[in-house]
């Protein structure tokens, strides 16, 4: 079973491109108290869904809830979904990861799980996951004194098909909606109120009972949310003051200024992400006093945008628009184009790209990439190390960029066209690297297991490794494979065997097989048909167990 430290709620800052954090002290207390009461109450529903619009603080609450559960010995396992990492945005990995977490939390369960894994065990489907990894091991345990809590955060960030997500939720319902004696677990789930999730959890017509306890976070009384946001803003501005004082430039008396704090809180409405983005903008560089004053002056209070519990995107859109306008206003057309291409790579990346990887794909320097990002620090996490990953701080920023009605002509990034552009960059890099034989594979004819990981890492740790693994995904998402007929013909004629060799070294031959299968269904390129027939004929062990692949293909 595969797992990733990134999926755990407390993933270290070294593992997570955007480190998570809990709630500011004394905020969200009512919500967290209610969640703990639900966790401890043996008669409460066994499933809890906390939903809310983007930026309302769901992940931060889930993080704090995990901390409190772990303190009391009630955390069974956690899986924090994230669009920034392939492992964390695929629901196929959720149950196996939860099983590992449960094994660490419960010795009795661990002993039973080992027996399952030693037997005739195959992960064929979600139903098999739940039955063999969760239900059967728990049912064989004679007694568990406490009900453990499973936390799954941001399910909406998984990129699986809608039907797969619905099936996953239905099976979760069937598995967990039982008596405590059968399955001594409860499940806590957070997500946006997407239709596929909402109508699976909350059935129509409303007269039908839901098996879930449902909480709409954006329905909390506005005054309560804003008081929490006020505490958060003051706390963060105090931290900025402490940092500035350490460098001999304290903000002075009257910090944080109450007028500016009030404007931020009023503008934020119920959106924590608004306040957090403003704090990053104010505190990252320059004089925080000046930046705060100028920002507030240019951001008048937006009244009447939220009616009741219905939040629109207008608040966060206005903030993102202001940040981008300021970042782009003095740039030349060429500099704006570079910013646009860098953002395309960041928001379309299937796994976070490093600054060096972005530079290699764009055939430019990391210095120029840093210059392109230097005014976007409030929306983009830009690492100090060139080998660190660059990502957006929040999923709402890519949503804003992809939607022309929201980003307008400022820096709109068309979704499918952008993936087409990224696919072209990947294929171009593969062609150049393989044509020039940039990788000197001196260890040919060895088993992959005999080649040091460091050597493979040096060959494929950057942009080339990304391009080999994900060019086909970008082609698929672009929905324009016919536009790549020339590039595909060149790739299949000159580079396909070397590509399979690279995937073998990366132990990801499955990517190559699936990519060719998908492309064969979408195009009539004759070489694809011939290659697919060859793969079907071979049926070699290495296609199923890449780690045992015996040397590379002799190209």
C-alpha positions as CSV (number, residue, x, y, z in Angstrom):
1,X,0.0,0.0,0.0
2,X,1.3,3.4,-1.0
3,X,1.1,6.4,1.3
4,X,2.5,10.0,1.4
5,X,3.4,12.1,4.4
6,X,1.7,15.0,2.5
7,X,-1.7,13.5,3.1
8,X,-1.3,13.6,6.9
9,X,-2.7,16.7,8.6
10,X,0.6,17.6,10.2
11,X,2.8,17.2,7.1
12,X,6.0,19.0,7.7
13,X,6.9,22.2,5.9
14,X,9.6,20.3,4.1
15,X,7.0,17.9,2.6
16,X,4.1,20.3,2.0
17,X,4.5,23.0,-0.7
18,X,2.0,25.1,1.3
19,X,2.3,24.3,5.0
20,X,-0.9,23.9,6.9
21,X,-1.8,25.5,10.2
22,X,-4.4,25.5,12.9
23,X,-6.8,28.2,14.0
24,X,-5.5,31.3,15.7
25,X,-5.9,31.1,19.5
26,X,-9.5,31.8,20.8
27,X,-11.0,31.7,17.3
28,X,-13.5,29.1,15.9
29,X,-13.9,27.9,19.5
30,X,-17.7,27.3,19.2
31,X,-17.2,25.1,16.1
32,X,-14.3,23.1,17.6
33,X,-16.3,22.6,20.9
34,X,-19.3,21.3,18.9
35,X,-17.0,18.9,16.9
36,X,-15.5,17.5,20.1
37,X,-19.0,16.9,21.5
38,X,-19.9,15.1,18.4
39,X,-16.7,13.0,18.5
40,X,-17.3,11.9,22.1
41,X,-21.1,11.4,22.0
42,X,-21.8,7.6,21.3
43,X,-25.3,8.5,20.1
44,X,-24.4,11.2,17.6
45,X,-24.4,10.4,13.8
46,X,-21.3,8.4,12.8
47,X,-20.6,10.7,9.8
48,X,-20.2,14.5,9.9
49,X,-19.9,16.7,6.8
50,X,-18.7,20.3,7.3
51,X,-19.1,22.2,4.0
52,X,-18.4,25.8,3.1
53,X,-17.6,28.1,0.2
54,X,-13.9,28.7,-0.8
55,X,-11.8,30.5,1.7
56,X,-14.1,30.0,4.8
57,X,-11.4,28.2,6.8
58,X,-12.4,24.6,6.5
59,X,-8.9,23.1,6.3
60,X,-7.7,25.3,9.3
61,X,-10.6,24.0,11.4
62,X,-9.9,20.4,10.3
63,X,-6.3,20.8,11.3
64,X,-7.2,22.1,14.8
65,X,-9.7,19.4,15.2
66,X,-7.0,16.8,14.4
67,X,-4.7,18.4,16.9
68,X,-7.4,18.2,19.6
69,X,-8.3,14.6,18.7
70,X,-4.7,13.5,18.8
71,X,-4.3,15.1,22.2
72,X,-7.1,13.0,23.6
73,X,-6.1,9.8,21.8
74,X,-9.1,9.9,19.5
75,X,-7.6,10.5,16.1
76,X,-7.7,7.4,14.0
77,X,-6.2,8.7,10.8
78,X,-6.3,11.8,8.5
79,X,-6.2,12.4,4.8
80,X,-5.9,16.0,3.6
81,X,-6.7,16.1,-0.1
82,X,-4.8,18.6,-2.1
83,X,-4.7,19.5,-5.8
84,X,-1.0,20.3,-5.4
85,X,0.2,16.7,-5.2
86,X,-0.9,13.7,-7.4
87,X,-1.1,11.3,-4.4
88,X,-3.3,13.7,-2.5
89,X,-5.9,14.4,-5.2
90,X,-6.7,10.8,-6.0
91,X,-9.4,9.1,-3.9
92,X,-7.9,5.7,-4.7
93,X,-5.3,6.5,-2.0
94,X,-7.6,7.6,0.8
95,X,-8.6,4.2,2.3
96,X,-5.1,2.6,2.1
97,X,-3.6,5.7,3.8
98,X,-6.3,5.7,6.4
99,X,-5.6,2.0,7.1
100,X,-1.9,2.8,7.7
101,X,-2.9,5.6,10.0
102,X,-5.3,3.4,12.0
103,X,-2.6,0.7,12.3
104,X,-0.4,3.3,14.0
105,X,-3.2,4.4,16.3
106,X,-4.5,1.0,17.3
107,X,-2.3,-2.0,18.0
108,X,-5.2,-4.5,17.8
109,X,-6.1,-3.3,14.4
110,X,-2.5,-3.3,13.2
111,X,-2.1,-7.0,14.1
112,X,-5.3,-7.9,12.2
113,X,-4.3,-5.8,9.2
114,X,-1.0,-7.6,8.9
115,X,-2.8,-10.9,8.5
116,X,-4.9,-9.4,5.7
117,X,-1.9,-8.1,3.8
118,X,-0.1,-11.4,4.2
119,X,-3.0,-13.2,2.6
120,X,-4.6,-13.1,-0.8
121,X,-4.9,-9.3,-0.9
122,X,-5.6,-7.2,-4.0
123,X,-6.8,-3.6,-4.2
124,X,-9.3,-3.9,-7.0
125,X,-11.9,-1.3,-6.1
126,X,-13.2,1.1,-3.4
127,X,-15.5,-1.6,-2.1
128,X,-12.4,-3.9,-1.7
129,X,-10.5,-1.2,0.1
130,X,-13.2,-0.7,2.6
131,X,-14.1,-4.3,3.1
132,X,-10.5,-5.8,3.4
133,X,-8.7,-2.9,4.9
134,X,-11.4,-1.4,7.3
135,X,-14.5,-3.4,7.9
136,X,-13.2,-7.0,8.2
137,X,-10.1,-6.1,10.4
138,X,-12.2,-4.0,12.7
139,X,-15.0,-6.6,13.0
140,X,-12.5,-9.2,14.1
141,X,-11.3,-7.1,17.0
142,X,-13.1,-8.2,20.2
143,X,-13.2,-4.8,21.9
144,X,-12.1,-1.2,21.4
145,X,-12.7,1.1,24.3
146,X,-12.9,4.4,22.2
147,X,-14.5,5.4,19.0
148,X,-11.7,6.8,16.8
149,X,-12.3,9.6,14.3
150,X,-11.2,9.5,10.7
151,X,-10.7,13.0,9.2
152,X,-10.9,13.6,5.4
153,X,-10.3,17.2,4.4
154,X,-11.1,19.0,1.1
155,X,-12.6,16.0,-0.8
156,X,-13.6,18.5,-3.6
157,X,-9.9,18.9,-4.5
158,X,-9.7,15.3,-5.8
159,X,-9.6,15.3,-9.6
160,X,-11.4,11.9,-10.0
161,X,-14.5,11.6,-12.1
162,X,-17.8,12.7,-10.6
163,X,-19.2,9.2,-10.6
164,X,-16.1,7.9,-8.8
165,X,-16.5,10.5,-6.0
166,X,-20.2,9.6,-5.7
167,X,-19.4,5.9,-5.5
168,X,-16.8,6.6,-2.9
169,X,-19.2,8.5,-0.7
170,X,-22.0,5.9,-1.1
171,X,-19.6,3.2,0.0
172,X,-18.4,5.3,2.9
173,X,-22.1,5.7,4.0
174,X,-22.7,1.9,3.7
175,X,-19.6,1.1,5.7
176,X,-19.8,3.7,8.5
177,X,-23.6,3.9,9.0
178,X,-23.6,0.9,11.3
179,X,-23.6,0.4,15.0
180,X,-20.5,1.3,17.1
181,X,-20.0,-2.3,18.0
182,X,-19.5,-3.2,14.4
183,X,-17.3,-0.4,13.2
184,X,-15.9,1.6,16.1
185,X,-15.1,4.6,13.9
186,X,-16.6,8.0,13.0
187,X,-15.8,10.0,9.9
188,X,-15.4,13.7,9.6
189,X,-15.4,15.1,6.1
190,X,-14.9,18.7,4.7
191,X,-15.5,20.0,1.2
192,X,-17.0,22.8,-0.8
193,X,-20.7,22.1,-1.4
194,X,-20.2,20.8,-4.9
195,X,-23.2,19.1,-6.4
196,X,-21.7,15.6,-6.7
197,X,-20.9,15.7,-3.0
198,X,-23.9,17.6,-1.8
199,X,-26.6,15.4,-3.4
200,X,-24.9,12.2,-2.4
201,X,-24.7,13.2,1.2
202,X,-27.9,15.2,1.5
203,X,-30.5,13.2,-0.6
204,X,-33.4,14.7,-2.5
205,X,-36.2,15.0,-1.7
206,X,-35.3,16.6,1.6
207,X,-37.9,14.4,3.4
208,X,-35.4,11.5,3.0
209,X,-33.2,11.3,6.1
210,X,-29.5,11.9,5.7
211,X,-27.0,9.6,7.4
212,X,-24.7,12.5,8.0
213,X,-24.6,15.3,10.5
214,X,-24.3,18.4,8.2
215,X,-22.8,21.8,9.1
216,X,-22.7,24.7,6.7
217,X,-19.8,26.8,7.8
218,X,-20.7,29.8,5.6
219,X,-24.1,29.8,7.4
220,X,-22.6,30.9,10.8
221,X,-23.8,34.3,11.9
222,X,-21.7,37.0,10.2
223,X,-20.8,38.9,13.4
224,X,-19.4,35.7,15.0
225,X,-17.2,35.0,12.0
226,X,-16.0,38.5,11.7
227,X,-15.0,38.6,15.4
228,X,-12.8,35.6,14.8
229,X,-11.3,37.2,11.7
230,X,-10.6,40.3,13.7
231,X,-8.6,38.3,16.3
232,X,-6.8,36.6,13.4
233,X,-5.9,39.9,11.7
234,X,-4.7,41.6,14.9
235,X,-2.6,38.5,15.8
236,X,-0.9,38.4,12.4
237,X,-0.3,42.2,12.4
238,X,1.3,41.8,15.8
239,X,3.6,39.2,14.5
240,X,4.6,41.5,11.7
241,X,5.4,44.2,14.3
242,X,7.6,41.8,16.3
243,X,9.5,40.9,13.2
244,X,10.0,44.5,12.2
245,X,11.1,45.4,15.7
246,X,13.8,42.7,15.6
247,X,15.3,44.5,12.6
248,X,15.2,47.8,14.3
249,X,12.2,49.2,12.5
250,X,9.1,49.0,14.8
251,X,5.8,50.2,13.3
252,X,5.4,52.7,16.1
253,X,2.5,53.4,18.5
254,X,-1.0,52.6,17.5
255,X,-0.2,49.4,15.7
256,X,-2.2,47.7,14.5
257,X,-4.3,50.6,13.4
258,X,-8.0,50.0,14.3
259,X,-9.4,51.8,11.2
260,X,-7.4,49.6,8.8
261,X,-8.2,46.4,10.8
262,X,-11.9,47.3,10.6
263,X,-11.7,47.8,6.8
264,X,-10.0,44.4,6.3
265,X,-12.6,42.6,8.5
266,X,-15.5,44.3,6.8
267,X,-14.1,43.5,3.4
268,X,-13.4,39.9,4.3
269,X,-17.1,39.3,5.2
270,X,-16.9,35.6,6.1
271,X,-13.8,34.8,4.0
272,X,-10.7,33.9,6.0
273,X,-8.7,33.6,2.7
274,X,-9.4,37.3,2.0
275,X,-7.8,38.4,5.4
276,X,-4.9,35.9,5.0
277,X,-4.1,37.2,1.5
278,X,-4.1,40.8,2.7
279,X,-1.8,39.9,5.6
280,X,0.7,38.2,3.2
281,X,0.5,41.2,0.9
282,X,1.2,43.7,3.8
283,X,3.9,41.7,5.5
284,X,6.0,40.1,2.8
285,X,8.2,43.0,1.7
286,X,8.5,46.8,1.8
287,X,7.1,48.9,4.6
288,X,4.1,47.2,6.2
289,X,2.7,50.5,7.5
290,X,2.7,52.0,4.0
291,X,1.5,48.9,2.3
292,X,-1.4,48.5,4.8
293,X,-2.5,52.1,4.4
294,X,-2.3,52.2,0.6
295,X,-4.1,48.8,0.3
296,X,-7.0,49.9,2.6
297,X,-7.2,53.3,0.8
298,X,-7.6,51.5,-2.6
299,X,-10.0,48.9,-1.2
300,X,-13.2,50.5,-0.2
301,X,-15.6,48.5,1.9
302,X,-17.9,46.4,-0.2
303,X,-21.3,46.4,1.4
304,X,-24.3,44.3,0.5
305,X,-22.5,41.7,-1.4
306,X,-23.4,38.8,0.9
307,X,-27.0,38.2,1.5
308,X,-27.8,35.8,4.3
309,X,-25.4,32.9,4.1
310,X,-24.9,33.2,0.3
311,X,-21.3,34.2,-0.5
312,X,-20.3,35.3,-3.9
313,X,-16.8,35.4,-5.3
314,X,-16.8,39.2,-5.8
315,X,-14.9,39.8,-2.5
316,X,-11.9,37.6,-3.3
317,X,-12.1,38.5,-7.0
318,X,-11.7,42.2,-6.1
319,X,-8.7,41.4,-3.9
320,X,-7.0,39.2,-6.6
321,X,-7.7,41.9,-9.2
322,X,-6.0,44.6,-7.1
323,X,-3.0,42.4,-6.4
324,X,-2.5,41.5,-10.1
325,X,-3.1,45.1,-11.4
326,X,-0.4,46.4,-9.0
327,X,2.0,43.5,-10.0
328,X,1.6,44.1,-13.7
329,X,1.1,47.9,-14.1
330,X,4.8,48.8,-14.7
331,X,5.8,45.7,-16.7
332,X,6.6,45.6,-20.4
333,X,4.5,43.3,-22.7
334,X,7.3,40.8,-22.7
335,X,7.5,40.7,-18.9
336,X,3.8,40.3,-18.7
337,X,4.0,37.4,-21.1
338,X,6.6,35.7,-18.9
339,X,4.4,36.2,-15.8
340,X,1.5,34.7,-17.6
341,X,3.6,31.6,-18.7
342,X,5.0,31.1,-15.2
343,X,1.5,31.3,-13.7
344,X,0.3,28.8,-16.4
345,X,2.9,26.3,-15.3
346,X,2.1,26.8,-11.6
347,X,-1.7,26.5,-11.8
348,X,-1.7,23.7,-14.4
349,X,1.1,21.6,-12.9
350,X,0.0,18.0,-12.1
351,X,2.5,18.0,-9.2
352,X,4.2,21.2,-7.9
353,X,7.1,22.3,-10.1
354,X,10.3,23.7,-8.7
355,X,11.6,27.1,-9.8
356,X,14.4,25.4,-11.6
357,X,11.8,23.1,-13.3
358,X,9.8,26.1,-14.4
359,X,12.9,27.8,-15.7
360,X,14.0,24.7,-17.7
361,X,10.5,24.3,-19.3
362,X,10.5,28.0,-20.3
363,X,14.2,27.9,-21.4
364,X,15.0,30.8,-19.2
365,X,16.9,31.4,-15.9
366,X,15.5,31.0,-12.3
367,X,16.4,34.7,-11.8
368,X,13.9,35.7,-14.4
369,X,11.3,33.4,-12.9
370,X,11.9,35.0,-9.5
371,X,11.5,38.4,-11.0
372,X,8.2,37.4,-12.6
373,X,6.9,36.2,-9.2
374,X,8.3,38.9,-6.9
375,X,5.1,41.0,-6.8
376,X,2.9,37.9,-6.4
377,X,4.1,36.7,-3.0
378,X,0.6,37.2,-1.5
379,X,-0.9,34.6,-3.8
380,X,2.1,32.4,-4.8
381,X,4.3,30.5,-2.4
382,X,7.7,31.1,-3.9
383,X,10.6,29.1,-2.3
384,X,14.0,30.6,-1.3
385,X,15.7,27.5,-2.9
386,X,15.6,27.0,-6.7
387,X,14.8,23.4,-6.1
388,X,11.8,24.3,-3.9
389,X,8.2,24.1,-5.3
390,X,6.2,27.1,-6.3
391,X,2.5,26.8,-5.7
392,X,-0.6,28.9,-5.1
393,X,-1.5,29.5,-1.5
394,X,-5.2,28.7,-2.0
395,X,-7.3,26.8,-4.6
396,X,-9.4,29.9,-5.2
397,X,-6.6,31.7,-7.1
398,X,-6.4,29.1,-10.0
399,X,-10.2,29.2,-10.1
400,X,-10.1,33.0,-10.5
401,X,-7.5,32.8,-13.2
402,X,-9.3,30.1,-15.2
403,X,-12.7,31.9,-15.2
404,X,-12.8,34.7,-17.8
405,X,-15.9,36.2,-16.2
406,X,-13.9,36.7,-13.0
407,X,-10.4,37.6,-14.1
408,X,-11.5,39.4,-17.3
409,X,-8.6,40.5,-19.4
410,X,-6.1,41.2,-16.5
411,X,-4.4,37.9,-16.8
412,X,-7.0,35.3,-17.7
413,X,-5.5,31.8,-18.2
414,X,-7.8,29.7,-20.4
415,X,-7.9,26.2,-18.9
416,X,-7.7,23.9,-21.9
417,X,-5.5,26.2,-23.9
418,X,-3.1,26.5,-21.0
419,X,-2.8,22.7,-20.6
420,X,-2.1,22.6,-24.4
421,X,0.7,25.1,-24.0
422,X,2.2,23.1,-21.1
423,X,2.0,19.9,-23.1
424,X,3.9,21.6,-25.9
425,X,6.6,22.8,-23.5
426,X,7.0,19.2,-22.1
427,X,7.2,17.6,-25.5
428,X,9.7,20.2,-26.6
429,X,11.9,19.6,-23.6
430,X,11.8,15.8,-24.1
431,X,12.8,16.2,-27.7
432,X,15.7,18.5,-26.9
433,X,17.0,16.3,-24.0
434,X,16.7,13.0,-25.8
435,X,18.0,14.3,-29.1
436,X,21.1,15.7,-27.5
437,X,21.4,12.7,-25.2
438,X,21.7,15.0,-22.2
439,X,21.4,12.0,-19.9
440,X,24.5,9.8,-20.2
441,X,23.1,6.5,-19.1
442,X,26.3,4.7,-18.4
443,X,24.6,2.0,-16.3
444,X,22.7,0.3,-19.1
445,X,21.8,-3.4,-18.9
446,X,21.5,-3.2,-15.1
447,X,18.4,-3.9,-13.1
448,X,16.7,-0.7,-12.0
449,X,17.2,-1.9,-8.4
450,X,20.9,-2.0,-8.9
451,X,21.2,1.7,-10.0
452,X,21.6,4.1,-7.0
453,X,18.5,6.2,-6.4
454,X,20.7,9.3,-6.3
455,X,21.8,8.7,-9.9
456,X,18.2,8.3,-11.1
457,X,17.3,11.4,-9.1
458,X,20.0,13.4,-10.7
459,X,18.7,12.4,-14.2
460,X,15.0,13.0,-13.6
461,X,14.5,15.2,-10.5
462,X,13.6,18.3,-12.4
463,X,11.7,19.4,-15.5
464,X,12.6,16.3,-17.6
465,X,11.2,13.9,-15.0
466,X,8.0,16.0,-14.8
467,X,7.7,16.2,-18.6
468,X,8.1,12.4,-19.0
469,X,5.4,11.7,-16.4
470,X,2.9,14.3,-17.2
471,X,3.0,15.5,-20.9
472,X,0.3,13.0,-21.8
473,X,-1.9,14.2,-19.0
474,X,-1.7,17.8,-20.3
475,X,-2.5,16.6,-23.8
476,X,-5.5,14.7,-22.4
477,X,-6.8,17.7,-20.4
478,X,-6.4,20.1,-23.3
479,X,-8.9,17.9,-25.3
480,X,-7.0,18.8,-28.4
481,X,-4.9,15.8,-29.3
482,X,-5.4,16.4,-33.0
483,X,-3.4,19.6,-32.6
484,X,-0.4,17.5,-31.6
485,X,-0.3,15.2,-34.6
486,X,3.1,16.6,-35.8
487,X,4.7,16.5,-32.3
488,X,3.3,13.0,-31.6
489,X,4.6,11.7,-34.9
490,X,8.1,13.0,-34.0
491,X,7.8,11.7,-30.5
492,X,6.7,8.2,-31.5
493,X,9.2,7.9,-34.3
494,X,12.3,9.1,-32.4
495,X,11.7,9.1,-28.6
496,X,9.1,6.6,-27.5
497,X,11.5,3.8,-26.5
498,X,13.8,6.2,-24.6
499,X,10.6,7.6,-22.9
500,X,9.7,4.1,-21.8
501,X,13.2,3.6,-20.6
502,X,12.9,6.7,-18.5
503,X,9.6,5.7,-17.1
504,X,11.1,2.3,-16.2
505,X,13.8,4.0,-14.2
506,X,11.2,6.1,-12.5
507,X,9.2,3.0,-11.8
508,X,6.2,4.4,-13.5
509,X,5.7,2.3,-16.6
510,X,2.0,2.3,-15.8
511,X,1.9,6.0,-16.9
512,X,3.3,5.1,-20.3
513,X,0.8,2.3,-20.9
514,X,-2.2,4.4,-19.8
515,X,-1.0,7.4,-21.9
516,X,-0.7,5.3,-25.0
517,X,-4.1,3.6,-24.4
518,X,-5.8,7.0,-24.0
519,X,-4.2,8.5,-27.1
520,X,-5.0,5.4,-29.2
521,X,-8.7,6.0,-28.4
522,X,-8.5,9.6,-29.5
523,X,-6.3,9.6,-32.6
524,X,-5.6,7.6,-35.7
525,X,-1.8,7.9,-35.7
526,X,-0.7,4.6,-37.2
527,X,2.4,4.3,-35.0
528,X,0.3,4.4,-31.9
529,X,-1.8,1.5,-33.1
530,X,1.4,-0.5,-33.8
531,X,3.0,0.3,-30.5
532,X,-0.2,-0.5,-28.6
533,X,-0.4,-3.9,-30.3
534,X,3.3,-4.5,-29.3
535,X,2.5,-3.7,-25.7
536,X,-0.5,-6.1,-25.7
537,X,1.6,-8.8,-27.2
538,X,4.5,-8.4,-24.8
539,X,2.5,-8.6,-21.5
540,X,5.8,-8.6,-19.7
541,X,6.2,-8.7,-15.9
542,X,7.9,-5.3,-15.9
543,X,4.7,-3.6,-17.0
544,X,3.0,-4.7,-13.8
545,X,6.0,-4.6,-11.5
546,X,8.3,-1.8,-12.8
547,X,10.7,-2.1,-9.8
548,X,11.8,-5.5,-11.2
549,X,12.4,-4.1,-14.7
550,X,15.6,-5.6,-16.1
551,X,17.6,-2.9,-17.8
552,X,16.4,-0.3,-20.1
553,X,15.2,-0.6,-23.6
554,X,18.0,-0.7,-26.2
555,X,17.1,2.3,-28.3
